[in-house]
């Protein structure tokens, strides 16, 4: 059941191997080869966002793929497209800066 007041963010939105038609929601230049929920959570935390994690949820269009879903609380000043670009930019920075997807 969908929860109102949250943006649904799946790892599939950020995967470079996907086309826009198959679920990627950001520009190819911001996409990453592999994304998991932990990376999205780390980026959301660094951006100061309120979120919930659903580890067993899967992207409906590819239910066999990477599990997980991050529900990010909606704010009036940040539409979903901008939110996804900010998350992608932060994740890309975390991966390149540290050489690790966890940012440690």
Secondary structure, DSSP 4 states (H G I P E B T S, - for coil): -PPTTEEEE-GGGGBTTS-TTTT--S-GGG-BS---HHHHHHHHHHTT--EEEEEEEE-GGGTTS-EEEEEEE-BTTB-HHHHHHHHHHHHHHHHHHHSSTT--
